[in-house]
Amino acid sequence: MTKLEMRQHYRSTFFTPSGREVLKDLLIKNYFFNDNLTVEMSEIVGKQNAVKAIVNMLSCADMPELTVEAIIDGMEKVPLIVKPEEEETD
């Protein structure tokens, strides 16, 4: 099986409504968005790396600029929410 064929299988799996929910769960539970991990947290780093491998298969690793653009486009659609404790006071 080629790398492209395997990527298509990943997308067929994770880009269904159910697969998207699983992917969200994996991203959150495996610290994908945490960039403050240290070497001492090797188990957590290992979990994060496993999810990074999934994201890599779902992205366009051969043309990373396309993936970066897609991420930026996605972030643009996320609403800005400010927690009450983060609001500026005058």
PDB file of N, CA, C and O in Angstrom, chain B, residues numbered from 101:
ATOM      1  N   MET B 101       0.853  -1.179   0.000  1.00  0.00           N
ATOM      2  CA  MET B 101       0.000   0.000   0.000  1.00  0.00           C
ATOM      3  C   MET B 101       0.895   1.237   0.000  1.00  0.00           C
ATOM      4  O   MET B 101       1.885   1.293   0.729  1.00  0.00           O
ATOM      5  N   THR B 102       0.548   2.213  -0.808  1.00  0.00           N
ATOM      6  CA  THR B 102       1.331   3.444  -0.870  1.00  0.00           C
ATOM      7  C   THR B 102       0.963   4.373   0.282  1.00  0.00           C
ATOM      8  O   THR B 102      -0.064   4.204   0.940  1.00  0.00           O
ATOM      9  N   LYS B 103       1.825   5.351   0.505  1.00  0.00           N
ATOM     10  CA  LYS B 103       1.566   6.341   1.552  1.00  0.00           C
ATOM     11  C   LYS B 103       0.282   7.117   1.248  1.00  0.00           C
ATOM     12  O   LYS B 103      -0.496   7.412   2.154  1.00  0.00           O
ATOM     13  N   LEU B 104       0.068   7.439  -0.004  1.00  0.00           N
ATOM     14  CA  LEU B 104      -1.148   8.159  -0.400  1.00  0.00           C
ATOM     15  C   LEU B 104      -2.395   7.319  -0.115  1.00  0.00           C
ATOM     16  O   LEU B 104      -3.390   7.841   0.388  1.00  0.00           O
ATOM     17  N   GLU B 105      -2.346   6.037  -0.429  1.00  0.00           N
ATOM     18  CA  GLU B 105      -3.482   5.151  -0.144  1.00  0.00           C
ATOM     19  C   GLU B 105      -3.752   5.084   1.357  1.00  0.00           C
ATOM     20  O   GLU B 105      -4.905   5.103   1.787  1.00  0.00           O
ATOM     21  N   MET B 106      -2.685   5.005   2.153  1.00  0.00           N
ATOM     22  CA  MET B 106      -2.869   4.953   3.602  1.00  0.00           C
ATOM     23  C   MET B 106      -3.463   6.256   4.112  1.00  0.00           C
ATOM     24  O   MET B 106      -4.324   6.233   4.992  1.00  0.00           O
ATOM     25  N   ARG B 107      -3.025   7.390   3.581  1.00  0.00           N
ATOM     26  CA  ARG B 107      -3.607   8.671   3.980  1.00  0.00           C
ATOM     27  C   ARG B 107      -5.094   8.717   3.636  1.00  0.00           C
ATOM     28  O   ARG B 107      -5.893   9.260   4.400  1.00  0.00           O
ATOM     29  N   GLN B 108      -5.462   8.154   2.499  1.00  0.00           N
ATOM     30  CA  GLN B 108      -6.877   8.126   2.119  1.00  0.00           C
ATOM     31  C   GLN B 108      -7.681   7.288   3.116  1.00  0.00           C
ATOM     32  O   GLN B 108      -8.817   7.633   3.440  1.00  0.00           O
ATOM     33  N   HIS B 109      -7.103   6.200   3.599  1.00  0.00           N
ATOM     34  CA  HIS B 109      -7.782   5.387   4.613  1.00  0.00           C
ATOM     35  C   HIS B 109      -7.955   6.176   5.916  1.00  0.00           C
ATOM     36  O   HIS B 109      -9.016   6.130   6.538  1.00  0.00           O
ATOM     37  N   TYR B 110      -6.908   6.899   6.324  1.00  0.00           N
ATOM     38  CA  TYR B 110      -7.018   7.733   7.521  1.00  0.00           C
ATOM     39  C   TYR B 110      -8.137   8.752   7.360  1.00  0.00           C
ATOM     40  O   TYR B 110      -8.948   8.943   8.267  1.00  0.00           O
ATOM     41  N   ARG B 111      -8.177   9.401   6.208  1.00  0.00           N
ATOM     42  CA  ARG B 111      -9.217  10.413   5.980  1.00  0.00           C
ATOM     43  C   ARG B 111     -10.606   9.779   5.928  1.00  0.00           C
ATOM     44  O   ARG B 111     -11.566  10.356   6.439  1.00  0.00           O
ATOM     45  N   SER B 112     -10.722   8.622   5.328  1.00  0.00           N
ATOM     46  CA  SER B 112     -12.015   7.926   5.292  1.00  0.00           C
ATOM     47  C   SER B 112     -12.487   7.576   6.700  1.00  0.00           C
ATOM     48  O   SER B 112     -13.686   7.536   6.975  1.00  0.00           O
ATOM     49  N   THR B 113     -11.544   7.327   7.570  1.00  0.00           N
ATOM     50  CA  THR B 113     -11.875   6.973   8.954  1.00  0.00           C
ATOM     51  C   THR B 113     -12.185   8.201   9.796  1.00  0.00           C
ATOM     52  O   THR B 113     -13.223   8.256  10.455  1.00  0.00           O
ATOM     53  N   PHE B 114     -11.292   9.187   9.780  1.00  0.00           N
ATOM     54  CA  PHE B 114     -11.406  10.310  10.710  1.00  0.00           C
ATOM     55  C   PHE B 114     -12.240  11.470  10.207  1.00  0.00           C
ATOM     56  O   PHE B 114     -12.596  12.337  11.005  1.00  0.00           O
ATOM     57  N   PHE B 115     -12.568  11.533   8.940  1.00  0.00           N
ATOM     58  CA  PHE B 115     -13.357  12.646   8.437  1.00  0.00           C
ATOM     59  C   PHE B 115     -14.832  12.302   8.260  1.00  0.00           C
ATOM     60  O   PHE B 115     -15.546  12.985   7.525  1.00  0.00           O
ATOM     61  N   THR B 116     -15.284  11.257   8.923  1.00  0.00           N
ATOM     62  CA  THR B 116     -16.719  10.986   9.037  1.00  0.00           C
ATOM     63  C   THR B 116     -17.192  11.728  10.288  1.00  0.00           C
ATOM     64  O   THR B 116     -16.359  12.127  11.101  1.00  0.00           O
ATOM     65  N   PRO B 117     -18.492  11.926  10.468  1.00  0.00           N
ATOM     66  CA  PRO B 117     -18.949  12.582  11.703  1.00  0.00           C
ATOM     67  C   PRO B 117     -18.471  11.849  12.969  1.00  0.00           C
ATOM     68  O   PRO B 117     -18.029  12.493  13.920  1.00  0.00           O
ATOM     69  N   SER B 118     -18.555  10.549  12.987  1.00  0.00           N
ATOM     70  CA  SER B 118     -18.103   9.777  14.142  1.00  0.00           C
ATOM     71  C   SER B 118     -16.580   9.855  14.299  1.00  0.00           C
ATOM     72  O   SER B 118     -16.070  10.000  15.410  1.00  0.00           O
ATOM     73  N   GLY B 119     -15.871   9.759  13.188  1.00  0.00           N
ATOM     74  CA  GLY B 119     -14.414   9.839  13.216  1.00  0.00           C
ATOM     75  C   GLY B 119     -13.919  11.183  13.704  1.00  0.00           C
ATOM     76  O   GLY B 119     -12.909  11.254  14.404  1.00  0.00           O
ATOM     77  N   ARG B 120     -14.616  12.253  13.344  1.00  0.00           N
ATOM     78  CA  ARG B 120     -14.244  13.595  13.819  1.00  0.00           C
ATOM     79  C   ARG B 120     -14.370  13.684  15.333  1.00  0.00           C
ATOM     80  O   ARG B 120     -13.529  14.291  15.997  1.00  0.00           O
ATOM     81  N   GLU B 121     -15.422  13.077  15.879  1.00  0.00           N
ATOM     82  CA  GLU B 121     -15.594  13.077  17.337  1.00  0.00           C
ATOM     83  C   GLU B 121     -14.468  12.299  18.021  1.00  0.00           C
ATOM     84  O   GLU B 121     -13.951  12.722  19.055  1.00  0.00           O
ATOM     85  N   VAL B 122     -14.100  11.172  17.442  1.00  0.00           N
ATOM     86  CA  VAL B 122     -12.992  10.376  17.988  1.00  0.00           C
ATOM     87  C   VAL B 122     -11.695  11.175  17.899  1.00  0.00           C
ATOM     88  O   VAL B 122     -10.916  11.197  18.851  1.00  0.00           O
ATOM     89  N   LEU B 123     -11.460  11.826  16.772  1.00  0.00           N
ATOM     90  CA  LEU B 123     -10.239  12.610  16.605  1.00  0.00           C
ATOM     91  C   LEU B 123     -10.177  13.748  17.620  1.00  0.00           C
ATOM     92  O   LEU B 123      -9.125  13.988  18.212  1.00  0.00           O
ATOM     93  N   LYS B 124     -11.282  14.446  17.827  1.00  0.00           N
ATOM     94  CA  LYS B 124     -11.313  15.505  18.840  1.00  0.00           C
ATOM     95  C   LYS B 124     -10.965  14.949  20.208  1.00  0.00           C
ATOM     96  O   LYS B 124     -10.180  15.542  20.948  1.00  0.00           O
ATOM     97  N   ASP B 125     -11.548  13.812  20.542  1.00  0.00           N
ATOM     98  CA  ASP B 125     -11.289  13.170  21.824  1.00  0.00           C
ATOM     99  C   ASP B 125      -9.804  12.810  21.963  1.00  0.00           C
ATOM    100  O   ASP B 125      -9.197  13.045  23.008  1.00  0.00           O
ATOM    101  N   LEU B 126      -9.230  12.241  20.904  1.00  0.00           N
ATOM    102  CA  LEU B 126      -7.811  11.880  20.926  1.00  0.00           C
ATOM    103  C   LEU B 126      -6.924  13.113  21.092  1.00  0.00           C
ATOM    104  O   LEU B 126      -5.958  13.084  21.854  1.00  0.00           O
ATOM    105  N   LEU B 127      -7.246  14.184  20.389  1.00  0.00           N
ATOM    106  CA  LEU B 127      -6.456  15.406  20.474  1.00  0.00           C
ATOM    107  C   LEU B 127      -6.472  15.970  21.890  1.00  0.00           C
ATOM    108  O   LEU B 127      -5.433  16.373  22.415  1.00  0.00           O
ATOM    109  N   ILE B 128      -7.630  15.997  22.495  1.00  0.00           N
ATOM    110  CA  ILE B 128      -7.753  16.568  23.836  1.00  0.00           C
ATOM    111  C   ILE B 128      -7.128  15.659  24.891  1.00  0.00           C
ATOM    112  O   ILE B 128      -6.346  16.125  25.719  1.00  0.00           O
ATOM    113  N   LYS B 129      -7.459  14.386  24.872  1.00  0.00           N
ATOM    114  CA  LYS B 129      -6.987  13.463  25.917  1.00  0.00           C
ATOM    115  C   LYS B 129      -5.500  13.133  25.812  1.00  0.00           C
ATOM    116  O   LYS B 129      -4.910  12.641  26.774  1.00  0.00           O
ATOM    117  N   ASN B 130      -4.895  13.393  24.671  1.00  0.00           N
ATOM    118  CA  ASN B 130      -3.483  13.060  24.494  1.00  0.00           C
ATOM    119  C   ASN B 130      -2.610  14.304  24.355  1.00  0.00           C
ATOM    120  O   ASN B 130      -1.534  14.265  23.759  1.00  0.00           O
ATOM    121  N   TYR B 131      -3.100  15.414  24.922  1.00  0.00           N
ATOM    122  CA  TYR B 131      -2.286  16.612  25.122  1.00  0.00           C
ATOM    123  C   TYR B 131      -1.762  17.242  23.830  1.00  0.00           C
ATOM    124  O   TYR B 131      -0.697  17.858  23.826  1.00  0.00           O
ATOM    125  N   PHE B 132      -2.500  17.090  22.749  1.00  0.00           N
ATOM    126  CA  PHE B 132      -2.042  17.614  21.461  1.00  0.00           C
ATOM    127  C   PHE B 132      -1.791  19.117  21.510  1.00  0.00           C
ATOM    128  O   PHE B 132      -0.854  19.610  20.883  1.00  0.00           O
ATOM    129  N   PHE B 133      -2.615  19.841  22.245  1.00  0.00           N
ATOM    130  CA  PHE B 133      -2.519  21.296  22.267  1.00  0.00           C
ATOM    131  C   PHE B 133      -1.620  21.825  23.382  1.00  0.00           C
ATOM    132  O   PHE B 133      -1.526  23.038  23.573  1.00  0.00           O
ATOM    133  N   ASN B 134      -0.962  20.936  24.118  1.00  0.00           N
ATOM    134  CA  ASN B 134      -0.098  21.331  25.222  1.00  0.00           C
ATOM    135  C   ASN B 134       1.341  21.378  24.734  1.00  0.00           C
ATOM    136  O   ASN B 134       1.910  20.354  24.353  1.00  0.00           O
ATOM    137  N   ASP B 135       1.918  22.550  24.745  1.00  0.00           N
ATOM    138  CA  ASP B 135       3.305  22.680  24.305  1.00  0.00           C
ATOM    139  C   ASP B 135       4.263  22.907  25.473  1.00  0.00           C
ATOM    140  O   ASP B 135       5.415  23.292  25.269  1.00  0.00           O
ATOM    141  N   ASN B 136       3.793  22.672  26.680  1.00  0.00           N
ATOM    142  CA  ASN B 136       4.617  22.870  27.875  1.00  0.00           C
ATOM    143  C   ASN B 136       5.097  21.553  28.464  1.00  0.00           C
ATOM    144  O   ASN B 136       5.391  21.491  29.657  1.00  0.00           O
ATOM    145  N   LEU B 137       5.183  20.512  27.670  1.00  0.00           N
ATOM    146  CA  LEU B 137       5.600  19.214  28.182  1.00  0.00           C
ATOM    147  C   LEU B 137       7.119  19.168  28.323  1.00  0.00           C
ATOM    148  O   LEU B 137       7.850  19.756  27.525  1.00  0.00           O
ATOM    149  N   THR B 138       7.575  18.463  29.346  1.00  0.00           N
ATOM    150  CA  THR B 138       9.010  18.325  29.588  1.00  0.00           C
ATOM    151  C   THR B 138       9.430  16.882  29.336  1.00  0.00           C
ATOM    152  O   THR B 138       8.591  15.994  29.185  1.00  0.00           O
ATOM    153  N   VAL B 139      10.727  16.667  29.294  1.00  0.00           N
ATOM    154  CA  VAL B 139      11.268  15.324  29.057  1.00  0.00           C
ATOM    155  C   VAL B 139      10.819  14.355  30.152  1.00  0.00           C
ATOM    156  O   VAL B 139      10.626  13.167  29.892  1.00  0.00           O
ATOM    157  N   GLU B 140      10.658  14.854  31.355  1.00  0.00           N
ATOM    158  CA  GLU B 140      10.228  14.007  32.469  1.00  0.00           C
ATOM    159  C   GLU B 140       8.822  13.450  32.272  1.00  0.00           C
ATOM    160  O   GLU B 140       8.444  12.479  32.928  1.00  0.00           O
ATOM    161  N   MET B 141       8.064  14.042  31.395  1.00  0.00           N
ATOM    162  CA  MET B 141       6.689  13.608  31.127  1.00  0.00           C
ATOM    163  C   MET B 141       6.672  12.659  29.932  1.00  0.00           C
ATOM    164  O   MET B 141       5.846  12.814  29.032  1.00  0.00           O
ATOM    165  N   SER B 142       7.563  11.691  29.916  1.00  0.00           N
ATOM    166  CA  SER B 142       7.752  10.852  28.740  1.00  0.00           C
ATOM    167  C   SER B 142       6.494  10.097  28.317  1.00  0.00           C
ATOM    168  O   SER B 142       6.262   9.920  27.122  1.00  0.00           O
ATOM    169  N   GLU B 143       5.681   9.651  29.268  1.00  0.00           N
ATOM    170  CA  GLU B 143       4.451   8.939  28.903  1.00  0.00           C
ATOM    171  C   GLU B 143       3.492   9.872  28.172  1.00  0.00           C
ATOM    172  O   GLU B 143       2.886   9.490  27.171  1.00  0.00           O
ATOM    173  N   ILE B 144       3.359  11.085  28.671  1.00  0.00           N
ATOM    174  CA  ILE B 144       2.470  12.059  28.038  1.00  0.00           C
ATOM    175  C   ILE B 144       3.021  12.462  26.671  1.00  0.00           C
ATOM    176  O   ILE B 144       2.264  12.586  25.709  1.00  0.00           O
ATOM    177  N   VAL B 145       4.337  12.666  26.582  1.00  0.00           N
ATOM    178  CA  VAL B 145       4.964  13.017  25.308  1.00  0.00           C
ATOM    179  C   VAL B 145       4.734  11.901  24.288  1.00  0.00           C
ATOM    180  O   VAL B 145       4.486  12.175  23.114  1.00  0.00           O
ATOM    181  N   GLY B 146       4.816  10.652  24.732  1.00  0.00           N
ATOM    182  CA  GLY B 146       4.560   9.524  23.839  1.00  0.00           C
ATOM    183  C   GLY B 146       3.134   9.532  23.315  1.00  0.00           C
ATOM    184  O   GLY B 146       2.906   9.274  22.133  1.00  0.00           O
ATOM    185  N   LYS B 147       2.168   9.826  24.186  1.00  0.00           N
ATOM    186  CA  LYS B 147       0.771   9.916  23.750  1.00  0.00           C
ATOM    187  C   LYS B 147       0.598  11.046  22.747  1.00  0.00           C
ATOM    188  O   LYS B 147      -0.078  10.895  21.729  1.00  0.00           O
ATOM    189  N   GLN B 148       1.218  12.177  23.048  1.00  0.00           N
ATOM    190  CA  GLN B 148       1.121  13.324  22.151  1.00  0.00           C
ATOM    191  C   GLN B 148       1.726  12.995  20.784  1.00  0.00           C
ATOM    192  O   GLN B 148       1.174  13.369  19.750  1.00  0.00           O
ATOM    193  N   ASN B 149       2.852  12.302  20.786  1.00  0.00           N
ATOM    194  CA  ASN B 149       3.501  11.947  19.520  1.00  0.00           C
ATOM    195  C   ASN B 149       2.642  10.996  18.687  1.00  0.00           C
ATOM    196  O   ASN B 149       2.634  11.078  17.459  1.00  0.00           O
ATOM    197  N   ALA B 150       1.921  10.096  19.353  1.00  0.00           N
ATOM    198  CA  ALA B 150       1.042   9.180  18.623  1.00  0.00           C
ATOM    199  C   ALA B 150      -0.061   9.953  17.904  1.00  0.00           C
ATOM    200  O   ALA B 150      -0.395   9.651  16.759  1.00  0.00           O
ATOM    201  N   VAL B 151      -0.621  10.948  18.583  1.00  0.00           N
ATOM    202  CA  VAL B 151      -1.670  11.756  17.963  1.00  0.00           C
ATOM    203  C   VAL B 151      -1.081  12.640  16.869  1.00  0.00           C
ATOM    204  O   VAL B 151      -1.734  12.885  15.854  1.00  0.00           O
ATOM    205  N   LYS B 152       0.136  13.115  17.064  1.00  0.00           N
ATOM    206  CA  LYS B 152       0.793  13.902  16.015  1.00  0.00           C
ATOM    207  C   LYS B 152       0.978  13.061  14.749  1.00  0.00           C
ATOM    208  O   LYS B 152       0.878  13.582  13.638  1.00  0.00           O
ATOM    209  N   ALA B 153       1.242  11.781  14.913  1.00  0.00           N
ATOM    210  CA  ALA B 153       1.389  10.893  13.752  1.00  0.00           C
ATOM    211  C   ALA B 153       0.067  10.778  12.997  1.00  0.00           C
ATOM    212  O   ALA B 153       0.052  10.753  11.767  1.00  0.00           O
ATOM    213  N   ILE B 154      -1.037  10.709  13.730  1.00  0.00           N
ATOM    214  CA  ILE B 154      -2.360  10.662  13.090  1.00  0.00           C
ATOM    215  C   ILE B 154      -2.612  11.960  12.328  1.00  0.00           C
ATOM    216  O   ILE B 154      -3.038  11.934  11.174  1.00  0.00           O
ATOM    217  N   VAL B 155      -2.351  13.082  12.968  1.00  0.00           N
ATOM    218  CA  VAL B 155      -2.552  14.383  12.324  1.00  0.00           C
ATOM    219  C   VAL B 155      -1.678  14.498  11.080  1.00  0.00           C
ATOM    220  O   VAL B 155      -2.112  15.032  10.059  1.00  0.00           O
ATOM    221  N   ASN B 156      -0.456  13.999  11.166  1.00  0.00           N
ATOM    222  CA  ASN B 156       0.440  14.022  10.013  1.00  0.00           C
ATOM    223  C   ASN B 156      -0.147  13.236   8.848  1.00  0.00           C
ATOM    224  O   ASN B 156      -0.056  13.670   7.699  1.00  0.00           O
ATOM    225  N   MET B 157      -0.747  12.088   9.131  1.00  0.00           N
ATOM    226  CA  MET B 157      -1.350  11.281   8.066  1.00  0.00           C
ATOM    227  C   MET B 157      -2.581  11.961   7.472  1.00  0.00           C
ATOM    228  O   MET B 157      -2.888  11.768   6.296  1.00  0.00           O
ATOM    229  N   LEU B 158      -3.281  12.749   8.269  1.00  0.00           N
ATOM    230  CA  LEU B 158      -4.475  13.442   7.782  1.00  0.00           C
ATOM    231  C   LEU B 158      -4.135  14.717   7.024  1.00  0.00           C
ATOM    232  O   LEU B 158      -4.951  15.223   6.253  1.00  0.00           O
ATOM    233  N   SER B 159      -2.936  15.233   7.241  1.00  0.00           N
ATOM    234  CA  SER B 159      -2.546  16.498   6.618  1.00  0.00           C
ATOM    235  C   SER B 159      -1.844  16.251   5.295  1.00  0.00           C
ATOM    236  O   SER B 159      -1.750  15.125   4.807  1.00  0.00           O
ATOM    237  N   CYS B 160      -1.367  17.321   4.748  1.00  0.00           N
ATOM    238  CA  CYS B 160      -0.644  17.233   3.487  1.00  0.00           C
ATOM    239  C   CYS B 160       0.837  17.406   3.797  1.00  0.00           C
ATOM    240  O   CYS B 160       1.414  18.460   3.531  1.00  0.00           O
ATOM    241  N   ALA B 161       1.449  16.368   4.358  1.00  0.00           N
ATOM    242  CA  ALA B 161       2.835  16.454   4.815  1.00  0.00           C
ATOM    243  C   ALA B 161       3.810  16.737   3.680  1.00  0.00           C
ATOM    244  O   ALA B 161       4.878  17.302   3.914  1.00  0.00           O
ATOM    245  N   ASP B 162       3.461  16.357   2.463  1.00  0.00           N
ATOM    246  CA  ASP B 162       4.350  16.607   1.337  1.00  0.00           C
ATOM    247  C   ASP B 162       4.324  18.069   0.890  1.00  0.00           C
ATOM    248  O   ASP B 162       5.232  18.540   0.206  1.00  0.00           O
ATOM    249  N   MET B 163       3.269  18.772   1.291  1.00  0.00           N
ATOM    250  CA  MET B 163       3.159  20.204   0.999  1.00  0.00           C
ATOM    251  C   MET B 163       2.660  20.889   2.274  1.00  0.00           C
ATOM    252  O   MET B 163       1.494  21.274   2.355  1.00  0.00           O
ATOM    253  N   PRO B 164       3.540  21.041   3.270  1.00  0.00           N
ATOM    254  CA  PRO B 164       3.105  21.550   4.578  1.00  0.00           C
ATOM    255  C   PRO B 164       2.448  22.920   4.529  1.00  0.00           C
ATOM    256  O   PRO B 164       1.650  23.256   5.404  1.00  0.00           O
ATOM    257  N   GLU B 165       2.777  23.718   3.509  1.00  0.00           N
ATOM    258  CA  GLU B 165       2.151  25.038   3.431  1.00  0.00           C
ATOM    259  C   GLU B 165       0.638  24.925   3.245  1.00  0.00           C
ATOM    260  O   GLU B 165      -0.101  25.800   3.697  1.00  0.00           O
ATOM    261  N   LEU B 166       0.162  23.859   2.587  1.00  0.00           N
ATOM    262  CA  LEU B 166      -1.278  23.649   2.439  1.00  0.00           C
ATOM    263  C   LEU B 166      -1.912  23.336   3.793  1.00  0.00           C
ATOM    264  O   LEU B 166      -3.001  23.821   4.098  1.00  0.00           O
ATOM    265  N   THR B 167      -1.233  22.530   4.600  1.00  0.00           N
ATOM    266  CA  THR B 167      -1.736  22.206   5.926  1.00  0.00           C
ATOM    267  C   THR B 167      -1.777  23.452   6.800  1.00  0.00           C
ATOM    268  O   THR B 167      -2.759  23.683   7.505  1.00  0.00           O
ATOM    269  N   VAL B 168      -0.717  24.255   6.757  1.00  0.00           N
ATOM    270  CA  VAL B 168      -0.665  25.486   7.551  1.00  0.00           C
ATOM    271  C   VAL B 168      -1.810  26.414   7.150  1.00  0.00           C
ATOM    272  O   VAL B 168      -2.473  26.987   8.015  1.00  0.00           O
ATOM    273  N   GLU B 169      -2.044  26.564   5.860  1.00  0.00           N
ATOM    274  CA  GLU B 169      -3.144  27.417   5.393  1.00  0.00           C
ATOM    275  C   GLU B 169      -4.490  26.889   5.880  1.00  0.00           C
ATOM    276  O   GLU B 169      -5.350  27.672   6.284  1.00  0.00           O
ATOM    277  N   ALA B 170      -4.681  25.582   5.848  1.00  0.00           N
ATOM    278  CA  ALA B 170      -5.935  24.989   6.302  1.00  0.00           C
ATOM    279  C   ALA B 170      -6.131  25.230   7.799  1.00  0.00           C
ATOM    280  O   ALA B 170      -7.244  25.512   8.242  1.00  0.00           O
ATOM    281  N   ILE B 171      -5.062  25.121   8.569  1.00  0.00           N
ATOM    282  CA  ILE B 171      -5.153  25.370  10.015  1.00  0.00           C
ATOM    283  C   ILE B 171      -5.498  26.830  10.275  1.00  0.00           C
ATOM    284  O   ILE B 171      -6.343  27.131  11.119  1.00  0.00           O
ATOM    285  N   ILE B 172      -4.848  27.732   9.556  1.00  0.00           N
ATOM    286  CA  ILE B 172      -5.142  29.158   9.731  1.00  0.00           C
ATOM    287  C   ILE B 172      -6.588  29.451   9.343  1.00  0.00           C
ATOM    288  O   ILE B 172      -7.274  30.195  10.044  1.00  0.00           O
ATOM    289  N   ASP B 173      -7.057  28.884   8.245  1.00  0.00           N
ATOM    290  CA  ASP B 173      -8.450  29.065   7.835  1.00  0.00           C
ATOM    291  C   ASP B 173      -9.398  28.559   8.918  1.00  0.00           C
ATOM    292  O   ASP B 173     -10.414  29.191   9.205  1.00  0.00           O
ATOM    293  N   GLY B 174      -9.064  27.418   9.519  1.00  0.00           N
ATOM    294  CA  GLY B 174      -9.898  26.859  10.580  1.00  0.00           C
ATOM    295  C   GLY B 174      -9.913  27.741  11.818  1.00  0.00           C
ATOM    296  O   GLY B 174     -10.964  27.939  12.427  1.00  0.00           O
ATOM    297  N   MET B 175      -8.747  28.276  12.199  1.00  0.00           N
ATOM    298  CA  MET B 175      -8.674  29.133  13.385  1.00  0.00           C
ATOM    299  C   MET B 175      -9.473  30.405  13.188  1.00  0.00           C
ATOM    300  O   MET B 175     -10.050  30.936  14.137  1.00  0.00           O
ATOM    301  N   GLU B 176      -9.507  30.889  11.971  1.00  0.00           N
ATOM    302  CA  GLU B 176     -10.239  32.113  11.676  1.00  0.00           C
ATOM    303  C   GLU B 176     -11.736  31.945  11.961  1.00  0.00           C
ATOM    304  O   GLU B 176     -12.429  32.916  12.264  1.00  0.00           O
ATOM    305  N   LYS B 177     -12.220  30.720  11.862  1.00  0.00           N
ATOM    306  CA  LYS B 177     -13.650  30.450  12.061  1.00  0.00           C
ATOM    307  C   LYS B 177     -14.012  30.228  13.532  1.00  0.00           C
ATOM    308  O   LYS B 177     -15.191  30.201  13.883  1.00  0.00           O
ATOM    309  N   VAL B 178     -13.002  30.071  14.388  1.00  0.00           N
ATOM    310  CA  VAL B 178     -13.257  29.826  15.807  1.00  0.00           C
ATOM    311  C   VAL B 178     -13.639  31.143  16.471  1.00  0.00           C
ATOM    312  O   VAL B 178     -12.924  32.135  16.325  1.00  0.00           O
ATOM    313  N   PRO B 179     -14.768  31.171  17.207  1.00  0.00           N
ATOM    314  CA  PRO B 179     -15.161  32.426  17.856  1.00  0.00           C
ATOM    315  C   PRO B 179     -14.203  32.783  18.991  1.00  0.00           C
ATOM    316  O   PRO B 179     -13.650  31.904  19.653  1.00  0.00           O
ATOM    317  N   LEU B 180     -14.020  34.062  19.200  1.00  0.00           N
ATOM    318  CA  LEU B 180     -13.199  34.522  20.313  1.00  0.00           C
ATOM    319  C   LEU B 180     -14.042  34.529  21.576  1.00  0.00           C
ATOM    320  O   LEU B 180     -15.098  35.159  21.630  1.00  0.00           O
ATOM    321  N   ILE B 181     -13.574  33.838  22.567  1.00  0.00           N
ATOM    322  CA  ILE B 181     -14.277  33.782  23.845  1.00  0.00           C
ATOM    323  C   ILE B 181     -13.297  34.235  24.915  1.00  0.00           C
ATOM    324  O   ILE B 181     -12.176  33.732  24.992  1.00  0.00           O
ATOM    325  N   VAL B 182     -13.717  35.176  25.733  1.00  0.00           N
ATOM    326  CA  VAL B 182     -12.869  35.680  26.811  1.00  0.00           C
ATOM    327  C   VAL B 182     -13.470  35.223  28.120  1.00  0.00           C
ATOM    328  O   VAL B 182     -14.648  35.455  28.392  1.00  0.00           O
ATOM    329  N   LYS B 183     -12.648  34.567  28.936  1.00  0.00           N
ATOM    330  CA  LYS B 183     -13.105  34.170  30.272  1.00  0.00           C
ATOM    331  C   LYS B 183     -13.237  35.418  31.125  1.00  0.00           C
ATOM    332  O   LYS B 183     -12.461  36.361  30.967  1.00  0.00           O
ATOM    333  N   PRO B 184     -14.204  35.436  32.022  1.00  0.00           N
ATOM    334  CA  PRO B 184     -14.410  36.645  32.849  1.00  0.00           C
ATOM    335  C   PRO B 184     -13.122  37.100  33.559  1.00  0.00           C
ATOM    336  O   PRO B 184     -12.874  38.301  33.669  1.00  0.00           O
ATOM    337  N   GLU B 185     -12.315  36.167  34.034  1.00  0.00           N
ATOM    338  CA  GLU B 185     -11.102  36.559  34.742  1.00  0.00           C
ATOM    339  C   GLU B 185     -10.026  37.137  33.829  1.00  0.00           C
ATOM    340  O   GLU B 185      -9.046  37.712  34.303  1.00  0.00           O
ATOM    341  N   GLU B 186     -10.213  36.982  32.514  1.00  0.00           N
ATOM    342  CA  GLU B 186      -9.243  37.517  31.554  1.00  0.00           C
ATOM    343  C   GLU B 186      -9.657  38.882  30.997  1.00  0.00           C
ATOM    344  O   GLU B 186      -8.895  39.525  30.276  1.00  0.00           O
ATOM    345  N   GLU B 187     -10.859  39.308  31.337  1.00  0.00           N
ATOM    346  CA  GLU B 187     -11.338  40.587  30.824  1.00  0.00           C
ATOM    347  C   GLU B 187     -10.544  41.724  31.447  1.00  0.00           C
ATOM    348  O   GLU B 187     -10.194  41.690  32.627  1.00  0.00           O
ATOM    349  N   GLU B 188     -10.272  42.724  30.633  1.00  0.00           N
ATOM    350  CA  GLU B 188      -9.557  43.897  31.127  1.00  0.00           C
ATOM    351  C   GLU B 188     -10.506  44.741  31.940  1.00  0.00           C
ATOM    352  O   GLU B 188     -11.683  44.879  31.608  1.00  0.00           O
ATOM    353  N   THR B 189      -9.987  45.299  32.998  1.00  0.00           N
ATOM    354  CA  THR B 189     -10.789  46.232  33.795  1.00  0.00           C
ATOM    355  C   THR B 189     -10.143  47.594  33.723  1.00  0.00           C
ATOM    356  O   THR B 189      -8.920  47.721  33.683  1.00  0.00           O
ATOM    357  N   ASP B 190     -10.969  48.595  33.708  1.00  0.00           N
ATOM    358  CA  ASP B 190     -10.447  49.982  33.639  1.00  0.00           C
ATOM    359  C   ASP B 190     -10.477  50.628  34.982  1.00  0.00           C
ATOM    360  O   ASP B 190     -10.080  51.785  35.120  1.00  0.00           O
TER     361      ASP B 190
END
